[in-house]
Amino acid sequence: MIHENIKIVVLAEDQNLVLDVNSGSIHLFDDISTKALNKYLQQQDLETEEELEAWQEIEELIKEGSLMSVDNGILPKNINHNIKSICLNVAHICNLACPYCFASGGNYKGAEALMTTEVGKKAIDFLFDNSLGRSIVEVDFFGGEPLLNFPLIKELVAYGEAVSKRKNKAIKWSMTTNGVLLDENISKFLVEHNIGTVLSIDGRKEIHDYNRYFKNHKGSFDVVLSNYLEFKEHTQDYVARGTYTSRNLDFYKDVAYLKELGFNHLSMEPVIGEKITMDDLPVIKESYQKLSKLYLKWLKEGEPLDFFHFNIQLKGGPCIYKRITACGAGFEYLAITPTGDIYPCHQLIEDNNYLMGNIMEDTFNEDLAEVFLNTNIYTKDKCKKCWARFYCSGGCHSNNIKYGNGLNSPDELSCELQKLRLEAALYVQGKILVEGLTADGFKGSDIITKEKINDLLK
């Protein structure tokens, strides 16, 4: 049964996870209780004494507001909308020629360029000056390939850390790299300065080399794998990030392969811009299902995997404001190009309709920032009746603009992909609770019956 306020995930025989979408409450129902709930949702009469007994318990959940709760559609007040993080595109140039690159080979369909010290420092000043009320700010080094401008990265880290001390704010660093230049010297610097690093690698050698190759079309797998294996011996502050395309819809094999190589922090994302189609969804769903079974197997064997998209929180999780408004692009988060141009997001840099100003010219389009600030799940008609709305938060702004029908019209394929991985994540987290596994600090030693498990999660 599909309902915008209820999501039911089958865990095992006579075990169903019931998510109340609006309150975030979860319950464990047996098949009789689930049947009674579905009849209620379909406005059908209850027929058996067991269904009537189950309904009495369901009614109590409804009365207490933990089932079929109502979303009032009101955004929380007193939220800090000041800038929190910037993406510094320190290099609009790349040493690879990946055909699926959303950045058009690293230069975003513009001139190749490296950010200068002047632009970088002014961008960091801009971040600190416009982060009023925030105790932590964030800077992400991006490209192209950011390590092609490593001297600047070193200079900006030193500068940012000095400014953070003067401003009495903490600064967090991150970087995404293709790994080609990740040598011992660079690795040491990243570890010493706690720079969280995203390592791009697509999985099996034949998959990786098909899409991630040098300009002479030679695959990069052997080079980057060697660099990554050395790097991860010195830090856990990394994520090995893969991309699945129509060529590896069986991406669970790539995740398993990377784990076998010793990568414990993984993400696998659908390609941006390449034609994965709606026809591919059954195969993708099967991959997520197989991956969820592997994930639980590894957990039971004492060799857990930190897989980004399975780390949803059934207890707690992101604040309601973030669930409603998503990433904060355009007001909390901004991207800066090598020339100082400001965009709402690194994935929108090619689109001059979303040019917000320039760091060096001290210009900033407050009206455009206001447009992004006022975009949320309540401004998107598709989201209002979707059970996944508080987990995907209305989808990626860039994907909606590029592949949907605009900022407030989510891309249908992206929506379906989001729901597939959310269903798998709910299954995984539900099994962890039911089977008493240990993950994310939860020790499930209690026996969980068919009764509601809200009290356990408070």
N, C-alpha and C positions, 0 to 999 in steps of 0.2 A: 504493500500500500504506500503510495506517494502522498505526502501531506506537507505543506509548507511549515508546519509547527512541530512535526514529529518525524524522527528518522529511526527506523528499525533495522538493526543489523543482526543477522543470524550468526551466533557464535558456535553452537553445537546443537545436538538433538535436545530439544526442550529448553534451550537457553537462548534468549534473544535480548540484545542490548537495545534499550529504548531511550533515545535522546530527546529531551524536551528542548527544542531549538532556542526558544526565547530565554528561558531561565538558565540553560546549560546543565540542568539536572540530568542525571542518568539513572536508569532503573534496570533491574534484571527481571524479565518476565518469562514465565514458562509458556508453552504453546497455547494453553487454555486462556491465559491472561492476554496473550497477543491476539488471539482470535476475537476475544471480547472487545479489545481496543479497536481492532480493525472494523468490527461491526459498528461500533460507535462512530468512527470516522466516516463510515459509509451510510450512516443513518439507517442501519438495519436492526431488526429486533433480536434480542438475546433469546436463545432457545432452551438451553440446558441449565440445570441447577448449578453446575460447575461454573458456567459462564456468568451467572447471576452473582455467585459468590466472589468471583474474580472482579466483577464490576464494582462491588462494594469497596474493595481495596483501591481500585482505580479512581473511584469517586473521591476518596480521601486525598489522593495525590492531586487531583484537580482542585479540590478545595484549598489545599495548603499552598497551591501555586507552583508546584514542581512538575506538573504535567498539563499540557494544553494551556500554558500560561500565555499572557497577552503581551505583545510588544507595543509599547506606547508610542514608538516612533520619534522619541525626543532625544536629541543629542545631549550628553552630559555637559554641564556648564563649568566655567572656571578651568578650562583646559589651556595649558601653555602652548600657543601656536608659534612661538618663536623658533628660529632655525636650530636644529639639533645636529645635523650632519651634512657634509658635502662630499661629493664624488669628484676628486681631482683627476681629470683626464690629462695626465702628465705627458702622454705620448700619443699623438695621432699618427702612429706608424707601427708596423708589426713585422716580425721576422718570419711569420707563417702566412699561409694563403688559404685559410679555411673557407671553403665555398659556402658554408652556412652562416658565416659571420654576420651578425646584425649590424656591425659597424662598417660594413663594406670593405673588409680587408684591413680595418684599423684607422682609416682616414675619414670615415663618415661621409664619404662622397665629396670631400673637400681637399684642401692642400695638406700634404703631410707636414707635421709640425711637432716640435718638442716645447713643452711649457718652459718658460723662463723663471728664474729666481724671483723676479719682480712680481710676476703674475701669481706665482705660488704663494708668496708671503702675503700679498694683498688679499688673496682668497682666504687664507687662514685668519687674517685680521678681521675680514668680513664675517667669518663664522663666529669668532669670539664676540665681536661687537654687536651681533644680532641674535645672540643666544641668551638674552636676559631671562633670569630665573632658572636657568639650567646649570646643574653642577657638573655635568659630563657632556662633552661634545665629541663628535666622531669625524674622522677623515678617512676616506677610502681612496687608495691609489689605483687608477684604472687606465685603460688604453683603448685601442691598440695594445701594445705590450709595454706596461709601465717600467719594466726593468731596462728598457732601452734608454731610460732617463734616470738611472739609479743614482748618479751624483746629486741630482736635484732632490730625489726622495730623501737621501741622507741629510741634505741641507734643511729641508722642510721639517723633518722630524726633530732635528736639533732646535730649529726656530719655534716650532709648535710647542715643544716641551718647555722652553724658556717662557713663552707667552702664558702657558697654562699655570705656571708657578706665579707669575705676576698677577694673573686674573683670578687666582685661587679656584681654578676649575680643573677637573681631570680631562685628559684627552685620550681617546682610544683610536688606534690605528688598524687599518685592514688593507689588503691588497689582493688583486686577482692577477695571476700570471699563467702564461702557457708553459713555463718551466724550462725553456731552452737555456736561459742564462743563469739559472739558479745554482750558483757554485757555492763553495765553502765560505767564501768571504761574505757573500750576500746573505746566505743562510744564517750565519753568525749574527749579522746585523739585525735581521728580522726577529730572531729569537731574543736577543738582548733587549730589544725595544718592544717586545710583546705585540708584534704586528700580526694579527690574525690573517692567515694566508689561504686564499682559495686556489687550489691546484687543479688546473683544467686537464682532465684525462678522461677519455670516453669509454675505457674498459678494455676489452680484448684487443690485442695488437691489430688484427685485421679491421676492426671497427674504428679504432682510433686513427690508424693511418689512412683510412679511406677519406676522412674529413679533415684531419689535422696534419697538414703536410707543409714542407718548406716551399719556397717559390719555384724550386726545380721539381716539385711534385714528389720529392722523397719524403716518406713518412717520418714523423718526429717521435714515434713511440719509444724507441730504444734510448734516445737521448733524454727525454723528460722522465721516463720511468727511473732511470739511474739516479737522476738528480732528486726526484721525489723520495725515493727510498732512503737516500742519505739524509735528506732534510727532516723527514718524520722521525728519525732516530733521536732528534734533539728537541722535539716539541710535540705537544698534542693540540696546539692552537692552529689547526688547519682543517680544511674540508676539501676532500678530493671530489671535484664536481664533474660529473659526466653529462653528456647530452645524448638523448635518444632521438633517432630520426626514423624514417620509414625503413631504413636498412637494418636497424636493430630494435624492432618492436619487442623482441625477447630480451629486453634490457636487464631483466633479473639476472641473466647470465653474466652480464658485465659487472653488476654489483657484487655478485658472488665471486667473480674473478678478482676484483679489486680487494675484497675482504681477504681472500686467500693470500694475496700479496702482502697483507698486513696493514691495509688502510682501514682504520676503525671509525673514521668520521667521513661519511659519504653523502652525496646528493646526486640525484639523477633527474635532469630536467628535460621537458620536451623542447625540441628545436624551435627557435623563433623564426617564423617566416617561411620555412620549408613546408611543403604540402603533406603533412599528416592529415588524413581526411577522417570524416565521420565513420567511414567504412572500416578504419583501422581500430576503432574503439573496442570491439570484442577481444582482439588480440592484446591490446594494451591492458584491458581489464584482467585478462588471464595472467599477464606478466605481474601486475600488482598483487594478484592473489597468490601466485607462486612465491613472490618476494616476501609477502607477509608470513607465509608458512616457514620460509627459510629464516626469517628474522626471529620468529618464536623458537625455532629449533636451536639457533645459535644462543639465544638467551637461556634456554633450558640447559644447554651444555656448558654454561659458564663462560661463553665467548660472545658477549653481546655486541651488537653493531649500533653505532650512533648514526641512524639514517634520518636525515633532516625532515622528510615529509611524514615520518611516522611519529614524530615527537610532539604531537598535539597533546594538550593538557586537558584531561577530563576533570581534573581538580584544579581550579584556578586558571592560569593561562593569561593571555594578553588582556589588558583592561578593556572595558566595554567600548571606550572611545576608539581604540585601535581596531577592534573588531568591526566597527562601523565604518571607519574612514580609511583603513588600509595603511599604505606605506608612508603617507605624509608628503609624497612628491609635490613639489611646487610651493610648499610653505615650510615644512619641517626639514625637507631634504632637497638639495639642489645639486646640479652637475655643472662643473666649470671646465671649459675647453682650454686648450693651450693659449689661445688669444684672449682669454678672460670672458668669453661669452657665457651667459648663465642660461641654463635650461632646467625644466622641472625634474628631468630624469635623464640618465645617460643614454637611455634607449630612444629618446626623442631628439637627440642632437641634430639629426639630419633634417628635421622639420622646422623651418624658420617661422612657421606659424606659432611656435612655442618658444621662440627666443624671448627671454625675460629681461635682458639687459646685459651690461658688461661691467666686470669688476674694475677695470682700468678707467672706465668712463663714469663710474659711480652712478650708474643707472640701474633701475629695477622696476619692473612692471607690477605694481601692487594689485592692479585690477586682475591680471592673469593669476597671480597668487591667490586672490580671493575666489576665483573660479575653481581652482583645485581644492581650496579649503572647504568650499561649500558642496563638493562632490562626495557622495557617500551612498550607502546601500538604500537610503530612503529617496534618493534622487534618480534611482535606476529601477524602472518598472519591472525588469526581469528579475531583480533580486528580491522583490517584495514577497514573492511566492516560492522562493527557493530555500530548501532546508539547509543548504550549505552557506548561507549568506554571512553568518557570524564567524565562519572559518576562513572563507576566501576574501571576505570584506569587499565584494564587488568586483574582484578581478584586477589584473594589472592595467593601470591607466594606459600605458603604451600599447598593449595588445588591443585594448578596446578602441583606441584611436586608429591604429593601423589596420586591424583586421575585423573590428566590429563596425558599428555605425556611429562612433563618436564616444566621447568621454563617458556619457551616461548610458551607453548601449553596449554591454559586455559582448565580447566575441563568443559565439555559441560553442565552437570547438574548445576554446579555452575553458569555458564553464564545465563542459562534460569531462575534460581531463582533470580538472580540479576535483570534481565529485568522485571520480574513480579513485583517486589517491586518498581522498578523505574517507571514503568507505573502507578502504584497506587500513587506514590509520585507526579508525574507530574499531575495526575488527581486532587489530593488534592490541590496542589499549584495553579493550574489553576482555580479551583472553588473558592478558596480564593480571587483571583484577580477579577474574573468575578462577583462574588456575593457581593463584597465590604466587605468581612469579615476582621477581624483584626487578624494578626498573624505575628510573627517575626518583629514587629515594623512597619508593613505596614498597613496603614489605607485606605482601599479602598472605599473612599467616592465618588470618581469620577464615572460618568456613563461610562461604557466601552461598546463601540459599536463593530460592526464587523470590524472596522478599526484596523490597527496594534496598539499594545500597547507598542511598544519599547520606545516611548518618555516618557511614564508614568514611565518606569522603569529606566531611565537614572539617 
